[in-house]
């Protein structure tokens, strides 16, 4: 076939961007609820108008396409609006982690070159420090906008030159907006956790955000008009692209400032929540809540959990609550989740513990991700599907970052050999499902034998007294390394170190049983991930003692 005379044109080709979902929701369902935040209710028509006002207001304040707008906001309505209003003006959204300190935030503001900053009233203290540091280090003073929350009254000092409503009032929803000329244009800038060195700036494209937003719908079989509870921070991989996913389905964004079990269950009842996402620690909070707190939820609630390996005990607990769990896996560089543990029909006939074991795997590639595989990190040869041979998890496809901002060497290394290298070690089961065994730096080598810290943690989580567990390598004069377990006990639990070790001996080979058990609060990153680097340092010191 000779089709060389056929070319893309304005009629048959348009850049892929998730921004189109806002117009469709507002055109088709203008009166349907888009945002619920305490007593505040806004429709999709109202939300579109506010998003366009935000875009116009930023443009009228002198921002130009490609400029970065940093937002320091909890999961409030303005955060939903920023995911549309900022890119509608051709600008790049940099959602800052609300749990970071001023020094880290200053680095991100300076590195990203923020031209405007939106700040929640509760967070003005740390942001004032961050802005002062960034400007002192050379950042031209950005436009700073205070964002009050009508559902949250805080005594604080204004640090902006105007407030959010005033900025929207300056904008005109009828203004011509630049649109998206090419789908490779940047839509967002996100920063990695930075647990080893400076955080890296991960740049997302309109195309990647569109593809992952749609893939979220496919993985979850998400129907029209879902009621989505914002337990997952929108600063984390842009909420795994769910601000755009919810718009595509004309759903309801149920906002939530703080993660508290009581508040979550209350909104599940009052708003009829149907979907929510979160890290294992959030789901564990719900599983371990008192029974009376969970009462009265009659609708089906679909939960999405991500993490290197959510413990089987947590999966069992959610199923016991009647929640339908979907396990996904990903990283900042792949827009959040990019694999899913797709359930098979014959799993339903299996006992709950076996279903939990199968569901704890990282699974298979997202619908719209081209490839998720486990390969030898050096040769790039795919590992056999034997459930034993370990390799590195790698991705390829449209659900991948453009690269690291201002760091071409790190970008080239991440994409070495035409695959994105995650640093996660995994096996592939005979059915083709990926199962992560550890981060490459978290494998414990004891007497020449590899011990998966995740395998030990899975056993620990089955102990009725364990709320949080983490296992790292501890130096040993005889074996080189042995496992050291750090545990947060459930309220009122009285388990001792010997109780924990005895339980592990029932389920693990002797050399895998933790030699030491340390009780206390387990340090976590600002996104709720356990800080194993801190635990490794503690395990190497004299502080790692039995308590």
Order of alpha helices (4+ residues) and beta strands (2+ residues): alpha-beta-beta-alpha-beta-alpha-beta-alpha-beta-alpha-beta-beta-alpha-beta-beta-alpha-beta-alpha-alpha-beta-alpha-beta-alpha-alpha-beta-alpha-beta-beta-alpha-beta-beta-beta-beta-alpha-beta-beta-beta-beta-alpha-beta-beta-alpha-beta-alpha
